């Protein structure tokens, strides 16, 4: 079997922590290149620099933004107004002071939530992989996609490789289906405004097929994937819920189809439910995806 391998580059620039007082100084944030690449768009680069400054300082005035970017105040004002329109900044009353907006705050909370979920789930991923001898992943929902955010690979010569960093259609993965099955049907329908993507000839091919299948998953308590995301690969998935019983992620166990036969699946699902329950019990309220 061909190993599936993927790594997710960390595309977030990390800079030196900055205080929230004092003047804004020109130049790129610490850790950023001194000059942008030749293919960059100046307006996009400037907007990202303002987002970074808002995140670090907590507030930004128009003249400070202009000084930071080396542009006219009218240009800085237009950029900040656009960020405000998109929710990345808010304006304090009628003043020229801007603060981080809900979109920026939400992005930070989601990042913290994902980190918390990974940290809590990691020991269970290792234990589950050791117990079963198979590859195990932690998955979260992104739109109608399933993102593989962590995993432990099987030590067996014939195995399914890690998919960490990959995003696949949620309805084509066991963990993705387990998360979708925990959502209200109308919310699932809203996730597919442009139709359904198929990866193999076994992938669920329509929204009606997906919703009928999810009803079965909800009744069974776990989801399966038999060649729906990749040929000759089978998987089992269970949902992870937070302390309010809302779905925040899923566990997936994947193996060569010849090794993950039907008689084995209920016992594996039972072991996965125990792992998911343990993860749920250790999640910090309000700090999950």
Buried (B, 14 or more C-beta within 10 A) or exposed (E): BEEBEEEEEEEEEEBEEBEEEEEBEEEBBEEBEEEBEEEEEEEEBBBBBBBBBBBBBEBBBBEBBBBBBEBEBEBBBEBBBBBBEEBBBBBEEEEBBBBBBEBBBEBEBEEBBBEBBBEBBBEBBEBBBEBBEBBBBBBBBEEBBBBBBBBBBBEEEEBBBBBBBBBBBBBBBBBBBBBBBBBEBEEBBEBBEEEBBBBEEBBBBEBEEBBEBBEEBBEBBBBBBBBBBBEEBBBBBBBBBBBEEEBBBBBBBBBBBEBBEEEBBEEBBEBBBBBBEBBBEBBEEEBBB
